């Protein structure tokens, strides 16, 4: 009989952290890490300058999930990519490293009644995670993070490009001159202002959770890839193991699900934990009637704006249209991780802003008063912009252009996922209900309007030729129509196995990650987040793994 002390299902971000930390600390315990995908160890898919395309170009790295048609987005089916294989979504995401607002974490602590999640306490764990690169002296006018709030010896490399594209600093100077506040450290706890994006990578190479935590596993950690877990095994209400590919493997202490915000709730449902009425329809025996499983889905939506510029405004067309130059750049990167692939698409401006028109809107006034108070807090943004992202596919590569990511914070829409069938190989039915809440529509409209006003600045517009991705006009109706036609998920899904106080109707796990109503089962990934952080979520996924590890190590040491 195959048996381990702990079985962890999912070798993504949180699961990699948890497996490594348990194995290296609880050295007299046997840990099994099961991953449905492969090893994801091809260095060709870790080029920072190509990270915006990895989700499409790396075979086997992406589950390729899709939503149901979205009613408030013209019935479009939205891509819902999820990382597959060791490292999970850190192998395919865009690498943006944002901790988020301090007041989001303080709210998290109140929601679950645990000061472990307060900003002061999570800062210490973030420092443990990070090796935060100091920017070059010539760039400190634009980015200058305080060493006191960042880590310098952690496993996750977080850094900045050492060479910036031509014209980038001119853009930043113009933005600052326009009156937009400068922020020298977007990860200080207050993200408001125009900053430089920190990336989960170093010296031109993407850092994945697998690289950071699983590169040299200790002898008491067994890693099995290409293992699709079908269900959790129970003895009464105690989790005693898992079934993977028809094979049963047992856990003497605990089973931990770390399969992500889509697949952890799916596994719970397949195992009989979730709304009993939904399980009964599929003939699944109910182990625990936990109404919140699969509910509470929240995510961020974004769209892009693209301006065609005068030829010669940037160096991108000359590089990308020269096959020999691209070939030489790839050879150089493979040799020593230097060259053009550490420059192009590696440095970005990032702006989190409050928008008065949102906070003064009718839709804001109709929100619950407690929600209003939180959104008015000093560090909570209404929106995000990332500059100088990947070239638009709507612009021929021979033309010069600049593209911007425009993202909408403060998501109020709450979606869900349900089982399609009892077949564990079938994806769940996913409905994030994008833009179904009136406030989300107002945020989207005003965020696009605010971005257009910034890009109207004469110094930014002087090289403009035409607009490739752009609203037809600036009325509410035209701006909303643009978002409906062009909105995309940021893949920040969370909240589907929500952490909360015992006894609350939406609570699925307690502050120690234990699943309510059963024994020896925890969930450790972004599905437990009790709120939608106003940030990119990969940093929080690392934090969740570290937090769970600290709690479990304290319990079993």
Wavefront OBJ file of the C-alpha trace (Angstrom):
o trace
v 0.000 0.000 0.000
v 1.439 3.381 -1.085
v 1.503 5.656 1.948
v 2.940 9.056 2.879
v 2.509 11.393 5.819
v 1.301 14.276 3.664
v -0.096 14.256 0.143
v -0.136 17.591 -1.691
v -2.227 17.739 -4.865
v -0.899 20.350 -7.285
v 2.658 21.451 -7.988
v 1.742 25.012 -8.883
v 2.704 28.146 -6.985
v 1.338 27.489 -3.502
v 1.850 23.736 -3.731
v 5.532 24.054 -4.648
v 6.174 26.355 -1.696
v 4.292 24.114 0.737
v 5.909 20.866 -0.427
v 9.425 22.281 -0.201
v 8.957 23.951 3.157
v 7.338 20.898 4.791
v 9.979 18.534 3.428
v 12.977 20.654 4.389
v 11.650 21.336 7.900
v 9.726 18.197 8.866
v 12.599 15.942 7.824
v 11.194 12.849 9.544
v 7.984 13.010 7.504
v 7.360 11.662 3.989
v 5.716 14.119 1.588
v 4.201 13.315 -1.803
v 3.602 16.066 -4.358
v 1.307 15.088 -7.225
v 1.109 17.188 -10.389
v -1.250 16.596 -13.320
v 1.119 18.126 -15.857
v 4.767 17.636 -16.695
v 8.057 18.991 -15.396
v 7.978 22.261 -17.387
v 11.778 22.419 -17.395
v 12.465 23.592 -20.963
v 14.606 26.717 -20.662
v 13.342 27.890 -24.073
v 10.041 28.746 -22.382
v 11.639 30.934 -19.703
v 12.741 33.852 -21.894
v 11.552 37.012 -20.116
v 11.214 38.938 -23.362
v 8.806 36.304 -24.695
v 6.808 35.631 -21.518
v 3.651 37.283 -22.879
v 3.319 34.444 -25.417
v 4.316 31.408 -23.330
v 0.707 30.512 -22.575
v 0.207 29.975 -26.327
v 3.608 28.614 -27.395
v 4.674 26.132 -24.680
v 3.096 22.712 -25.393
v 1.460 21.143 -22.360
v 1.899 24.170 -20.094
v -1.719 25.372 -20.204
v -5.004 23.713 -19.259
v -6.688 25.991 -21.813
v -9.921 26.486 -19.900
v -12.730 28.676 -21.269
v -15.686 30.397 -19.642
v -19.293 29.985 -20.605
v -20.580 32.804 -22.869
v -20.524 36.022 -20.843
v -23.910 37.724 -20.887
v -22.571 41.235 -20.291
v -19.730 40.885 -22.810
v -21.726 40.188 -25.946
v -21.953 36.470 -25.101
v -18.243 36.059 -25.783
v -16.417 32.979 -24.470
v -13.382 34.232 -22.526
v -10.008 32.499 -22.301
v -9.397 31.180 -18.791
v -5.852 29.877 -19.045
v -4.399 27.992 -16.069
v -0.834 26.784 -15.758
v -0.357 23.023 -16.082
v 2.775 21.265 -14.829
v 5.307 22.011 -12.111
v 5.343 25.718 -11.378
v 1.700 26.058 -12.382
v 0.731 29.482 -13.655
v 4.159 30.934 -12.823
v 5.268 29.068 -15.960
v 2.840 30.911 -18.262
v 1.828 34.167 -16.572
v 3.092 37.640 -17.462
v 5.396 37.731 -14.448
v 4.051 40.916 -12.840
v 5.029 40.970 -9.140
v 2.654 43.076 -7.051
v 1.987 42.416 -3.387
v -1.062 44.687 -3.346
v -2.402 47.355 -0.983
v -1.646 47.133 2.726
v -5.302 47.827 3.526
v -6.423 44.796 1.490
v -4.366 42.579 3.790
v -5.628 44.296 6.921
v -9.167 43.623 5.667
v -8.199 39.969 5.018
v -7.068 39.708 8.651
v -10.414 41.080 9.876
v -12.476 38.864 7.570
v -10.877 35.673 8.876
v -10.125 36.912 12.413
v -6.397 36.189 12.137
v -3.646 38.805 12.389
v -1.395 36.449 10.445
v -2.802 38.201 7.368
v -2.241 41.806 8.511
v 0.073 43.886 6.335
v 2.736 44.018 9.025
v 2.826 40.246 9.286
v 2.594 39.393 5.581
v 5.455 41.807 4.895
v 7.751 39.615 6.976
v 6.760 36.535 4.976
v 7.154 38.358 1.658
v 10.676 39.268 2.739
v 11.343 35.594 3.413
v 10.155 34.716 -0.122
v 12.054 37.326 -2.111
v 15.454 38.069 -3.462
v 14.545 41.590 -4.558
v 16.976 43.040 -7.054
v 18.201 46.571 -6.547
v 17.696 48.642 -9.708
v 20.696 50.171 -11.458
v 21.698 53.627 -10.171
v 20.723 55.351 -13.422
v 17.125 54.173 -12.987
v 16.612 55.176 -9.354
v 14.883 58.344 -10.479
v 12.034 56.034 -11.516
v 12.279 53.026 -9.178
v 13.930 52.893 -5.773
v 12.433 50.238 -3.464
v 13.398 50.461 0.186
v 15.645 47.543 1.225
v 13.923 47.478 4.618
v 10.616 46.203 3.205
v 12.019 43.638 0.757
v 13.831 40.333 1.065
v 17.339 39.662 -0.184
v 17.922 35.943 0.406
v 14.663 34.275 -0.601
v 14.112 31.675 -3.318
v 11.986 33.888 -5.619
v 13.986 36.253 -7.809
v 12.191 39.552 -8.334
v 13.853 42.143 -10.500
v 13.952 44.871 -13.097
v 15.399 45.003 -16.591
v 18.970 46.317 -16.668
v 18.500 47.843 -20.134
v 15.356 49.784 -21.011
v 13.927 50.250 -24.489
v 14.595 53.498 -26.303
v 11.936 56.083 -25.554
v 10.748 54.470 -22.323
v 12.254 57.065 -19.976
v 10.899 59.887 -22.161
v 7.441 58.380 -21.748
v 7.873 58.197 -17.968
v 9.135 61.782 -17.750
v 6.116 62.998 -19.694
v 3.697 61.088 -17.473
v 5.288 62.501 -14.326
v 5.230 66.008 -15.805
v 1.494 65.617 -16.480
v 0.842 65.580 -12.754
v 0.444 61.839 -12.239
v 2.093 60.968 -8.916
v 5.348 59.018 -8.989
v 5.671 55.830 -6.957
v 9.225 54.555 -6.435
v 8.074 51.202 -5.038
v 4.782 49.665 -6.151
v 5.281 46.922 -3.522
v 5.630 49.176 -0.482
v 2.021 48.585 0.605
v 0.778 51.700 -1.166
v 0.631 51.023 -4.926
v -0.934 54.384 -5.854
v 1.001 56.302 -8.498
v 3.130 55.659 -11.564
v 5.857 53.086 -10.932
v 8.092 50.545 -12.641
v 6.922 46.953 -12.791
v 8.785 44.364 -10.756
v 9.001 41.022 -12.578
v 9.322 37.492 -11.162
v 12.613 36.847 -12.898
v 16.228 37.827 -12.964
v 18.885 38.431 -15.599
v 16.462 37.831 -18.441
v 15.011 34.541 -17.161
v 11.549 33.819 -15.777
v 11.466 32.496 -12.213
v 8.874 29.761 -11.726
v 7.699 28.291 -8.442
v 9.298 25.023 -9.500
v 12.675 26.697 -10.090
v 12.469 28.483 -6.776
v 11.348 25.575 -4.573
v 11.664 22.212 -6.325
v 14.996 22.336 -8.144
v 16.757 20.234 -5.487
v 14.099 18.330 -3.548
v 15.156 16.625 -0.311
v 15.008 12.839 -0.084
v 11.764 12.832 1.907
v 9.901 14.661 -0.880
v 8.575 12.517 -3.730
v 7.377 14.370 -6.822
v 5.133 12.572 -9.310
v 4.200 14.357 -12.553
v 1.504 13.498 -15.101
v -0.759 12.284 -12.298
v -4.378 13.405 -12.604
v -6.005 13.167 -9.173
v -9.581 11.996 -9.501
v -10.892 12.364 -5.961
v -10.044 12.524 -2.272
v -10.566 9.289 -0.341
v -12.493 9.416 2.945
v -13.039 7.159 5.919
v -16.243 8.676 7.243
v -15.385 12.363 7.358
v -11.637 11.920 7.577
v -9.519 12.378 4.431
v -7.216 9.354 4.193
v -5.724 9.657 0.700
v -6.384 10.251 -2.974
v -7.125 8.324 -6.115
v -5.015 9.166 -9.175
v -5.339 7.335 -12.495
v -7.212 4.560 -10.712
v -4.445 4.113 -8.129
v -5.065 4.752 -4.437
v -2.403 6.478 -2.344
v -2.881 7.034 1.371
v -1.922 9.839 3.770
v -1.333 9.071 7.432
v -1.654 12.699 8.476
v -3.221 15.047 5.891
v -4.255 15.608 2.303
v -3.715 19.131 0.977
v -5.336 20.418 -2.210
v -3.233 23.051 -3.992
v -4.667 22.652 -7.485
v -5.701 26.285 -7.922
v -8.912 28.299 -7.869
v -10.540 26.191 -10.595
v -9.368 22.659 -9.878
v -9.321 22.609 -6.061
v -13.092 23.271 -5.841
v -13.615 20.824 -8.709
v -11.783 18.106 -6.749
v -13.783 18.868 -3.612
v -17.026 18.553 -5.554
v -15.928 15.279 -7.178
v -15.088 14.024 -3.675
v -18.501 14.851 -2.214
v -17.758 18.194 -0.570
v -19.933 21.032 -1.789
v -23.585 21.997 -2.267
v -25.432 18.718 -1.705
v -28.185 19.592 -4.180
v -25.601 19.998 -6.985
v -23.852 16.752 -6.055
v -27.147 14.839 -5.979
v -27.880 15.790 -9.600
v -24.716 13.964 -10.630
v -25.179 11.044 -8.277
v -22.214 12.000 -6.081
v -22.496 10.903 -2.460
v -22.357 13.920 -0.162
v -19.618 13.844 2.458
v -20.168 17.435 3.638
v -22.820 19.911 2.484
v -20.500 22.888 2.075
v -22.461 25.523 0.175
v -19.558 27.829 -0.653
v -17.487 25.381 -2.715
v -17.269 26.607 -6.299
v -19.065 29.841 -5.430
v -17.471 33.225 -4.715
v -15.429 33.288 -7.947
v -13.856 36.687 -8.534
v -11.403 37.842 -11.169
v -9.989 40.939 -12.829
v -10.811 42.012 -16.343
v -8.563 44.039 -18.639
v -8.374 45.310 -22.166
v -5.686 46.877 -24.339
v -5.212 50.183 -26.106
v -2.801 50.402 -29.037
v -1.459 53.463 -30.834
v 0.333 53.192 -34.189
v 3.375 55.479 -34.036
v 5.673 57.048 -36.620
v 8.133 54.489 -37.945
v 11.371 54.755 -36.008
v 9.689 55.759 -32.754
v 10.888 52.493 -31.200
v 13.425 49.799 -32.041
v 10.917 46.939 -32.063
v 10.074 46.699 -35.816
v 13.747 46.715 -36.815
v 14.415 43.814 -34.457
v 11.305 41.664 -34.889
v 11.373 41.956 -38.714
v 14.989 40.811 -38.997
v 14.966 36.973 -38.756
v 18.742 36.855 -38.448
v 18.717 39.374 -35.596
v 16.048 37.341 -33.777
v 18.031 34.132 -34.329
v 21.230 35.713 -32.999
v 19.321 37.110 -30.008
v 17.955 33.682 -29.150
v 21.400 32.103 -29.393
v 22.818 34.819 -27.182
v 20.053 34.374 -24.605
v 20.543 30.599 -24.495
v 24.283 31.141 -24.011
v 24.250 33.656 -21.156
v 20.729 35.169 -20.746
v 21.751 38.548 -22.180
v 20.894 40.501 -25.323
v 17.698 41.827 -26.925
v 15.432 39.262 -25.246
v 16.337 40.864 -21.908
v 15.404 44.314 -23.237
v 12.307 44.152 -25.438
v 9.067 43.742 -23.445
v 11.021 43.564 -20.166
v 10.580 47.059 -18.672
v 7.101 48.478 -18.108
v 5.447 51.344 -16.365
v 2.726 50.309 -13.952
v 0.160 52.696 -12.564
v -2.451 52.055 -9.896
v -4.755 55.045 -9.572
v -7.872 56.210 -7.782
v -10.498 57.708 -10.108
v -12.705 60.383 -8.576
v -15.429 59.821 -11.175
v -15.738 56.223 -9.939
v -15.832 57.176 -6.265
v -18.414 59.892 -6.912
v -20.652 57.763 -9.134
v -24.199 56.608 -8.521
v -22.988 53.009 -8.748
v -20.460 53.589 -5.966
v -23.147 55.131 -3.775
v -25.269 52.005 -4.186
v -22.568 49.713 -2.789
v -22.746 48.402 0.760
v -21.375 51.030 3.153
v -18.629 48.696 4.384
v -17.460 48.140 0.794
v -17.518 51.891 0.167
v -15.343 52.534 3.205
v -12.769 50.040 2.024
v -12.602 51.413 -1.518
v -12.080 54.909 -0.110
v -9.013 53.797 1.867
v -5.763 55.532 0.934
v -4.034 52.538 -0.658
v -6.956 51.039 -2.622
v -6.814 51.779 -6.382
v -9.686 51.937 -8.856
v -7.657 50.829 -11.853
v -4.306 49.775 -13.271
v -2.305 50.570 -16.403
v 0.754 48.686 -17.649
v 2.731 50.341 -20.435
v 4.895 49.041 -23.302
v 3.394 45.543 -23.288
v 3.441 43.003 -26.133
v 2.825 44.313 -29.668
v -0.778 44.129 -30.799
v -1.589 41.365 -33.308
v -3.788 43.948 -35.023
v -0.732 45.957 -36.072
v 1.612 44.607 -38.791
v 5.037 43.900 -37.306
v 6.579 46.291 -39.841
v 4.794 49.204 -38.156
v 5.704 50.959 -34.933
v 3.161 50.893 -32.143
v 2.795 51.121 -28.385
v 0.275 49.033 -26.441
v -1.126 49.466 -22.953
v -2.899 47.070 -20.599
v -5.885 48.756 -18.933
v -7.207 46.793 -15.951
v -10.227 47.214 -13.706
v -9.918 46.825 -9.933
v -12.515 46.520 -7.113
v -14.396 43.634 -8.778
v -17.884 43.199 -7.318
v -19.264 40.523 -9.675
v -19.318 37.082 -8.069
v -19.213 34.062 -10.340
v -19.201 30.321 -9.862
v -18.028 27.008 -11.215
v -19.937 23.740 -11.218
v -19.141 20.212 -12.331
v -19.848 19.337 -15.934
v -19.959 15.626 -15.090
v -18.406 13.078 -12.740
v -15.491 12.608 -15.165
v -12.390 14.166 -13.515
v -10.893 14.758 -16.956
v -13.713 17.082 -17.979
v -13.208 20.762 -17.140
v -15.671 22.467 -14.854
v -18.337 24.844 -16.147
v -16.849 28.270 -15.356
v -18.905 31.463 -15.169
v -17.119 34.513 -13.689
v -20.138 36.694 -14.618
v -17.864 39.467 -15.882
v -19.407 42.979 -15.783
v -22.651 41.659 -14.329
v -22.418 44.178 -11.473
v -23.254 47.835 -12.327
v -20.248 49.082 -10.345
v -17.861 46.950 -12.408
v -19.273 48.478 -15.572
v -18.760 51.975 -14.147
v -15.164 51.165 -13.187
v -14.468 49.855 -16.700
v -15.945 52.922 -18.386
v -14.120 55.436 -16.201
v -10.819 53.521 -16.331
v -10.773 53.600 -20.128
v -11.768 57.270 -20.076
v -8.953 58.073 -17.627
v -6.389 56.205 -19.742
v -7.472 58.036 -22.893
v -7.079 61.375 -21.133
v -3.526 60.488 -20.127
v -2.627 59.340 -23.634
v -4.047 62.624 -24.998
v -1.071 64.449 -23.421
v 0.501 66.378 -26.344
v 4.003 65.105 -25.616
v 2.772 61.512 -25.659
v 0.663 61.974 -28.774
v 3.128 63.828 -31.026
v 4.300 60.663 -32.866
v 0.810 59.172 -33.225
v -0.252 57.982 -36.680
v -3.483 56.097 -35.978
v -5.285 53.984 -33.391
v -5.377 50.196 -33.797
v -7.167 49.243 -30.578
v -9.278 52.169 -29.499
v -12.904 53.007 -28.662
v -15.015 54.565 -31.397
v -15.874 57.464 -29.110
v -15.870 58.572 -25.494
v -19.491 58.322 -24.418
v -20.358 55.822 -21.697
v -22.031 53.630 -24.293
v -19.042 53.627 -26.666
v -16.540 52.930 -23.893
v -18.622 50.081 -22.489
v -19.053 48.624 -25.965
v -15.272 48.619 -26.395
v -14.801 46.691 -23.147
v -17.567 44.232 -24.064
v -15.878 43.499 -27.383
v -12.279 43.424 -26.163
v -12.216 42.561 -22.458
v -9.997 39.648 -21.364
v -9.501 37.826 -18.060
v -6.320 38.638 -16.160
v -6.355 35.027 -14.851
v -6.562 36.295 -11.264
v -9.372 33.918 -10.328
v -9.865 33.354 -6.596
v -12.393 32.869 -3.805
v -13.916 29.524 -4.814
v -13.016 27.771 -1.531
v -13.217 30.843 0.614
v -11.440 31.276 3.942
v -13.638 32.756 6.632
v -14.844 32.649 10.187
v -16.391 29.368 11.387
v -20.134 29.195 10.875
v -20.412 31.890 8.219
v -22.447 30.611 5.243
v -19.698 31.212 2.649
v -16.820 29.830 4.739
v -15.147 26.755 3.228
v -11.831 26.729 5.109
v -10.828 28.160 8.474
v -7.883 30.448 9.169
v -5.591 27.394 9.246
v -6.738 26.263 5.760
v -8.724 23.289 7.136
v -11.832 22.357 5.156
v -14.964 22.868 7.264
v -16.855 19.827 8.459
v -14.202 17.207 7.668
v -10.849 16.131 9.091
v -7.291 15.958 7.751
v -8.011 17.998 4.612
v -6.760 21.479 3.763
v -6.837 23.737 0.712
v -3.803 25.929 0.049
v -4.004 28.132 -3.049
v -5.721 31.272 -4.366
v -9.139 29.640 -4.070
v -9.109 30.433 -0.326
v -8.687 34.216 -0.730
v -11.580 35.904 1.103
v -11.358 39.021 -1.057
v -10.214 40.027 -4.538
v -6.834 41.655 -3.951
v -6.349 44.843 -5.948
v -3.164 43.448 -7.464
v -1.753 40.735 -9.677
v -2.124 37.570 -7.657
v 1.014 35.474 -8.174
v 2.839 37.072 -5.223
v -0.165 36.295 -3.012
v -0.142 32.667 -4.221
v 3.472 32.330 -3.033
v 2.450 34.004 0.240
v -0.417 31.547 0.756
v 1.961 28.598 0.371
v 4.421 30.102 2.845
v 1.684 30.944 5.349
v 0.221 27.440 5.261
v 3.714 25.980 5.638
v 4.405 28.056 8.739
v 1.119 27.002 10.321
v 1.571 23.298 9.532
v 5.223 23.253 10.608
v 4.278 24.837 13.937
v 1.616 22.168 14.401
v 3.755 19.139 13.523
v 7.176 20.150 14.846
l 1 2 3 4 5 6 7 8 9 10 11 12 13 14 15 16 17 18 19 20 21 22 23 24 25 26 27 28 29 30 31 32 33 34 35 36 37 38 39 40 41 42 43 44 45 46 47 48 49 50 51 52 53 54 55 56 57 58 59 60 61 62 63 64 65 66 67 68 69 70 71 72 73 74 75 76 77 78 79 80 81 82 83 84 85 86 87 88 89 90 91 92 93 94 95 96 97 98 99 100 101 102 103 104 105 106 107 108 109 110 111 112 113 114 115 116 117 118 119 120 121 122 123 124 125 126 127 128 129 130 131 132 133 134 135 136 137 138 139 140 141 142 143 144 145 146 147 148 149 150 151 152 153 154 155 156 157 158 159 160 161 162 163 164 165 166 167 168 169 170 171 172 173 174 175 176 177 178 179 180 181 182 183 184 185 186 187 188 189 190 191 192 193 194 195 196 197 198 199 200 201 202 203 204 205 206 207 208 209 210 211 212 213 214 215 216 217 218 219 220 221 222 223 224 225 226 227 228 229 230 231 232 233 234 235 236 237 238 239 240 241 242 243 244 245 246 247 248 249 250 251 252 253 254 255 256 257 258 259 260 261 262 263 264 265 266 267 268 269 270 271 272 273 274 275 276 277 278 279 280 281 282 283 284 285 286 287 288 289 290 291 292 293 294 295 296 297 298 299 300 301 302 303 304 305 306 307 308 309 310 311 312 313 314 315 316 317 318 319 320 321 322 323 324 325 326 327 328 329 330 331 332 333 334 335 336 337 338 339 340 341 342 343 344 345 346 347 348 349 350 351 352 353 354 355 356 357 358 359 360 361 362 363 364 365 366 367 368 369 370 371 372 373 374 375 376 377 378 379 380 381 382 383 384 385 386 387 388 389 390 391 392 393 394 395 396 397 398 399 400 401 402 403 404 405 406 407 408 409 410 411 412 413 414 415 416 417 418 419 420 421 422 423 424 425 426 427 428 429 430 431 432 433 434 435 436 437 438 439 440 441 442 443 444 445 446 447 448 449 450 451 452 453 454 455 456 457 458 459 460 461 462 463 464 465 466 467 468 469 470 471 472 473 474 475 476 477 478 479 480 481 482 483 484 485 486 487 488 489 490 491 492 493 494 495 496 497 498 499 500 501 502 503 504 505 506 507 508 509 510 511 512 513 514 515 516 517 518 519 520 521 522 523 524 525 526 527 528 529 530 531 532 533 534 535 536 537 538 539 540 541 542 543 544 545 546 547 548 549 550 551 552 553 554 555 556 557
